[in-house]
Amino acid sequence: MRGFRFFLLLILVVASFAFGKERVVINSYMSDPAPRKALEELVKMFEQKYPEYKVVINTFAHEDFKVLLRTWLASPKGTADVVTWFAGERMRYFAEMGLIVPVEEVFAGSKWEDYFPASFKSTCSYKGKIYFIPQSWYWWGVYYRKSVFEKLGIKPPKTWDEFLQVCETLKKNGIVPIAIGTKFPWTAAGWFDILNLRINGLDFHISLTAGEVPYTDPRVVKVFDYWRVLVERDYFLPNHSSYEWQEAATFLFRGQAGMYYIGQFIKDVAPAEVKDDLDFFRFPIIDPSVPLYEETPIDGFMVPANAPNKKGAIAFLKFIASKEAQEKFAKDLGRLAANVHVAPPDEHARKGLNMVLESAGVTQFYDRDSNPEMAEVGMNGFVEFMHNPAKINDILRRLESERKRIYGK
């Protein structure tokens, strides 16, 4: 009986300790196994360093998260203290609506530049206040398997003509030249972005995503003229709208597809036996007079305006901003940490960093730089074009009509 009383007392003590902790809830889109595990490891580190907090992670499929986030942020009663999200227009959209709050308390006693590059500040701010804590960033490149290229005697192409030759060599050898999964259309936006950057340059691309350029502009039409060559020669994975990006990647991993223009995160889903065989090259030059620009999306965290525990949220984001946390996440996933004091975790990441540093400028991504409503209709239009390139004039007229409606220009 005495032993039972002691056991009951022990349970009550443990329970009171657990219930005495402040709860911090994170809603996360990191649903792929590798990033999900990496976030869980960070949470363990945070709880060890700050034992007064208990963190709960709610994980959602990436595409579901994009839809649900608007509902959560607009709800009178908050469901999370911290949410994962993207820098740039996607963050500013919610800041402008008052659905997220500034997080400048993270830098109390210090300044932004003590943690992150000065160049990141504008894409993480709105009206002079910081709303977004960057965690990592990554590059986009044309990924391929080194063993497949070596077997066929292919060298990474540097020009558009060389790229077309590589596509033809792969096709003649029974390999789909380009993998892509457009079940969710943002992967097609990557192709629009890089072709536009290579043909028209960064300033034009920024003006377009800001709603300042008509989609019927001849310079936009030229982008689709180049894209049409790849579509009409059947260089893209057949039935690509049936596949999510991860499913399309399996064709590359199995050697059934030769290349994939995608972000570094493709390594998150690569089988262990394939990871070291994956490499990438810079998307080829199309117009030699246009400087080389690249896509470098920035991922991180925001605090909802309806967050139940803003104090706990700031504590967690201060930890996330630290060298310790960013180094751990970057090393686990091969990403580039946003923190300026963290070196690239491996040679692959160093190669990506060098490619970005050698570029003339960078941009985020079509659906991160555009108004969300315009991004949705634009990306759907891109996929429609990939299925039926003959409809491009109708598609662009429709996108132009939407641009005028959404931006009022």
C-alpha positions in Angstrom: 0.0 0.0 0.0 2.8 2.3 0.9 4.5 1.5 -2.4 1.3 2.3 -4.3 1.1 5.7 -2.6 4.7 6.5 -3.5 4.0 5.5 -7.1 0.9 7.6 -7.3 2.8 10.6 -5.8 5.5 10.1 -8.4 3.0 10.2 -11.2 1.5 13.4 -9.8 4.9 15.1 -9.5 5.8 14.2 -13.1 2.4 15.3 -14.4 2.5 18.6 -12.5 6.0 19.2 -14.0 4.7 18.4 -17.6 1.6 20.4 -17.2 3.6 23.3 -15.7 5.4 23.8 -19.0 4.4 26.4 -21.5 3.1 24.9 -24.7 4.4 26.1 -28.1 2.6 24.7 -31.1 4.2 24.6 -34.6 2.2 24.0 -37.7 4.6 22.6 -40.3 4.6 21.7 -44.0 7.8 19.6 -43.6 6.0 16.3 -44.4 8.8 14.5 -46.3 10.6 12.1 -43.9 14.0 13.9 -43.9 13.0 17.5 -43.2 10.3 16.2 -40.8 12.9 14.4 -38.8 15.3 17.4 -39.0 12.7 19.7 -37.4 11.9 17.1 -34.7 15.6 17.0 -33.8 15.7 20.8 -33.6 12.6 20.7 -31.3 14.4 18.3 -29.0 17.4 20.6 -28.8 15.1 23.6 -28.0 13.3 21.7 -25.2 16.7 20.7 -23.7 17.9 24.2 -23.8 14.6 25.7 -22.6 13.0 23.1 -20.3 10.1 25.4 -19.5 8.6 24.8 -22.9 6.9 21.8 -24.4 6.7 21.9 -28.3 4.0 20.3 -30.3 4.5 19.8 -34.0 1.5 19.4 -36.3 2.7 18.2 -39.7 0.6 18.6 -42.8 1.1 17.6 -46.5 2.8 20.4 -48.2 0.0 21.3 -50.7 -2.7 20.9 -48.0 -0.7 23.2 -45.7 -0.8 26.0 -48.4 -4.6 25.9 -48.3 -5.1 25.5 -44.6 -2.7 28.3 -43.6 -5.1 31.0 -44.8 -7.9 29.5 -42.6 -5.7 29.2 -39.6 -4.4 32.8 -39.8 -7.9 34.2 -40.3 -9.5 32.3 -37.5 -10.5 34.3 -34.4 -8.9 31.5 -32.2 -5.3 30.7 -33.1 -4.3 27.1 -33.7 -0.5 27.6 -33.7 2.2 29.8 -32.3 4.6 29.3 -35.1 4.1 28.4 -38.8 6.5 27.4 -41.5 6.4 29.5 -44.6 8.3 31.3 -47.4 10.0 34.6 -47.6 9.1 37.2 -50.2 5.6 38.1 -51.5 4.1 35.0 -49.8 5.1 36.4 -46.4 4.3 40.0 -47.2 0.8 39.1 -48.4 -0.1 38.0 -44.8 1.8 40.9 -43.2 -0.2 43.4 -45.3 -3.4 41.7 -44.1 -2.3 41.9 -40.5 -2.5 38.1 -40.1 1.1 37.8 -38.8 3.1 39.9 -36.4 6.6 41.4 -36.4 9.3 39.3 -34.7 11.9 41.9 -34.0 12.1 40.8 -30.4 14.2 37.9 -31.7 17.0 40.5 -32.3 16.8 42.3 -28.9 20.2 43.4 -27.9 21.6 42.6 -31.4 20.7 43.3 -35.0 19.7 41.5 -38.2 23.2 41.5 -39.7 24.5 39.7 -36.6 22.5 36.7 -37.8 21.6 36.9 -41.5 22.9 38.5 -44.7 21.8 42.1 -45.2 20.5 41.1 -48.6 17.9 38.8 -47.0 16.3 41.6 -44.9 14.1 43.1 -47.5 12.5 39.8 -48.4 11.8 39.0 -44.8 10.3 42.5 -43.9 7.2 44.6 -44.5 7.1 48.3 -44.0 10.4 48.3 -42.3 9.6 45.6 -39.7 10.8 42.0 -39.7 8.1 39.4 -40.0 10.0 36.3 -41.0 12.9 34.3 -39.6 14.8 32.6 -42.4 16.0 29.1 -41.6 17.6 27.8 -44.8 17.9 28.5 -48.5 18.7 26.5 -51.5 19.5 26.7 -55.2 17.7 25.3 -58.2 19.7 23.4 -60.8 19.5 20.7 -63.4 20.0 17.4 -61.5 21.2 14.3 -63.1 22.9 11.0 -62.3 26.6 11.1 -62.9 26.7 7.4 -63.8 24.1 7.8 -66.5 25.9 10.7 -68.1 29.2 8.9 -68.0 27.7 5.7 -69.5 26.4 7.7 -72.5 29.4 10.0 -72.8 27.4 13.1 -71.9 29.0 16.2 -70.4 26.8 18.8 -68.6 25.7 21.3 -71.2 26.6 25.0 -70.9 24.5 26.4 -73.8 20.9 25.9 -75.0 22.0 24.1 -78.2 24.2 21.7 -76.1 21.2 21.1 -73.8 19.0 20.1 -76.7 21.7 17.8 -77.9 21.8 16.1 -74.5 18.0 15.7 -74.5 18.2 14.1 -77.9 21.0 11.7 -76.9 19.0 10.6 -73.8 15.8 10.1 -75.9 17.7 8.0 -78.5 18.9 5.8 -75.7 15.4 5.2 -74.4 15.7 7.6 -71.5 13.1 10.4 -70.9 15.2 13.5 -71.2 13.5 15.6 -68.5 11.6 14.5 -65.4 8.9 16.7 -64.0 5.7 16.1 -61.9 3.0 18.7 -62.3 0.2 17.2 -60.3 0.8 20.3 -58.2 1.8 23.0 -60.8 4.6 24.9 -59.0 7.2 22.7 -60.7 6.2 24.1 -64.1 6.6 27.6 -62.6 10.3 26.7 -62.1 10.6 26.2 -65.8 8.9 29.5 -66.6 11.1 31.3 -64.1 14.5 30.0 -65.4 13.6 30.5 -69.1 12.4 34.0 -68.4 15.6 34.8 -66.4 17.8 33.4 -69.2 15.9 35.1 -72.0 14.8 38.4 -70.5 16.8 38.9 -67.3 16.1 39.7 -63.7 14.6 43.2 -63.9 12.0 42.1 -66.4 11.2 39.0 -64.4 10.7 41.0 -61.2 8.5 43.5 -63.1 6.4 40.6 -64.4 5.9 38.9 -61.1 5.0 42.4 -59.6 2.2 42.6 -62.1 3.7 45.4 -64.1 4.2 43.6 -67.5 1.4 42.2 -69.7 1.5 38.5 -70.2 0.9 39.1 -73.9 4.2 41.1 -74.1 6.3 39.7 -77.0 9.1 39.0 -74.5 6.8 36.7 -72.5 5.7 35.0 -75.7 9.4 34.4 -76.5 9.8 32.4 -73.3 7.1 30.0 -74.4 8.6 29.7 -77.9 11.7 28.2 -76.3 9.7 26.1 -73.9 7.5 24.8 -76.8 10.6 23.2 -78.4 11.0 20.9 -75.4 7.3 20.1 -75.2 6.8 19.3 -78.9 9.9 17.1 -79.0 8.5 15.0 -76.2 11.4 15.7 -73.9 9.3 15.9 -70.8 8.1 12.9 -68.7 4.8 11.6 -70.3 1.7 12.0 -68.1 3.6 14.4 -65.9 0.3 15.8 -64.4 -0.2 12.3 -62.8 2.8 12.7 -60.6 3.8 14.7 -57.6 7.4 16.0 -57.8 8.6 13.2 -55.5 7.0 10.6 -57.7 8.6 12.1 -60.8 12.0 12.1 -59.1 11.9 8.2 -58.9 12.3 8.2 -62.7 15.5 10.0 -62.3 16.7 7.8 -59.4 16.0 4.7 -61.5 17.8 6.0 -64.5 14.6 6.1 -66.6 14.8 9.9 -66.8 18.0 11.9 -67.5 17.5 15.3 -65.9 15.3 17.2 -63.5 15.3 21.0 -63.1 14.4 21.2 -59.4 15.6 22.5 -56.0 18.3 21.0 -53.8 15.6 19.4 -51.7 15.5 16.5 -54.3 18.2 15.0 -52.2 15.8 14.7 -49.3 13.9 12.0 -51.1 16.8 10.3 -52.9 17.5 6.7 -51.9 20.8 6.3 -50.0 22.4 4.4 -52.8 21.6 7.2 -55.3 22.5 10.3 -53.2 26.2 10.3 -54.1 25.5 9.7 -57.7 23.3 12.9 -58.0 24.9 16.0 -59.2 23.6 19.2 -60.9 24.7 21.8 -63.4 23.7 25.5 -63.9 20.7 25.9 -66.3 22.4 26.6 -69.7 22.9 30.0 -71.3 20.2 30.9 -73.9 21.2 34.5 -74.7 24.9 35.2 -74.1 24.1 38.9 -73.6 21.8 38.2 -70.6 23.7 37.7 -67.3 23.2 34.5 -65.4 20.6 34.8 -62.7 19.4 32.0 -60.4 16.5 30.9 -58.2 17.2 30.8 -54.5 14.0 30.4 -52.4 14.3 31.1 -48.6 12.3 29.0 -46.1 11.6 29.8 -42.5 9.0 30.7 -39.9 6.3 33.3 -39.0 4.2 34.1 -35.9 0.4 34.3 -36.5 -1.3 37.4 -35.1 -3.7 35.0 -33.3 -0.9 32.9 -31.7 -1.9 31.8 -28.2 1.7 31.9 -26.9 3.6 34.7 -28.6 6.3 34.8 -25.9 7.0 31.1 -26.5 7.0 31.7 -30.2 9.7 34.4 -30.0 11.8 32.1 -27.7 11.6 29.3 -30.3 12.4 31.7 -33.2 15.4 33.1 -31.3 16.7 29.6 -31.0 16.0 28.9 -34.7 18.0 31.9 -35.7 21.0 30.7 -33.7 24.2 29.3 -35.3 23.7 26.1 -33.4 20.2 25.4 -34.7 20.9 26.5 -38.3 24.1 24.4 -38.5 22.2 21.3 -37.3 19.4 21.7 -39.8 21.8 22.5 -42.7 24.0 19.6 -42.0 21.1 17.1 -41.7 19.6 18.2 -45.1 22.5 19.5 -47.0 20.9 23.0 -47.2 22.6 26.3 -47.0 21.9 27.9 -43.6 20.6 31.4 -43.5 22.8 32.2 -40.6 26.0 34.0 -41.8 28.2 32.1 -39.4 27.3 28.6 -40.8 29.5 27.2 -43.5 28.1 25.0 -46.3 27.7 21.5 -44.8 29.3 19.6 -47.6 30.8 19.8 -51.1 27.5 19.6 -52.8 26.2 22.6 -50.9 29.4 24.4 -51.4 29.0 23.9 -55.2 25.5 25.3 -54.9 26.7 28.3 -52.9 29.4 29.1 -55.4 27.0 28.9 -58.3 24.8 31.5 -56.5 27.7 33.7 -55.6 28.9 33.7 -59.2 25.5 34.7 -60.5 24.6 38.3 -61.3 21.5 38.2 -59.1 18.9 35.9 -57.6 15.1 35.7 -57.3 12.8 33.6 -55.1 10.3 31.7 -57.2 7.2 32.5 -59.3 4.6 31.6 -56.7 6.7 33.4 -53.9 7.2 36.6 -55.8 3.7 36.9 -57.3 0.4 37.8 -55.8 -0.9 34.4 -54.6 -4.1 34.7 -56.7 -2.0 35.5 -59.8 0.4 32.7 -59.0 -2.3 30.2 -58.9 -3.8 31.1 -62.3 -0.4 31.5 -63.8 0.9 28.1 -62.7 -2.3 26.4 -64.0 -1.7 28.1 -67.3 1.9 26.9 -67.5 0.8 23.3 -67.0 -2.0 23.7 -69.5 0.6 25.0 -72.0 2.7 21.9 -71.4 -0.3 19.7 -72.4 -1.4 21.8 -75.3 1.2 24.3 -76.6 -0.9 25.3 -79.5 -3.2 27.1 -77.0 -0.5 29.4 -75.8 -2.1 32.6 -77.3 -5.4 31.9 -75.6 -3.7 31.0 -72.3 -1.6 34.2 -72.3 -4.7 36.3 -73.1 -6.5 34.7 -70.2 -3.5 35.3 -67.9 -3.4 39.0 -69.0 -7.1 39.4 -68.2 -6.4 38.0 -64.7 -3.4 40.3 -64.3 -5.5 43.4 -65.0 -8.2 42.2 -62.6 -5.9 41.2 -59.8 -3.4 44.1 -59.9 -5.8 46.8 -61.4 -3.2 47.8 -63.9 
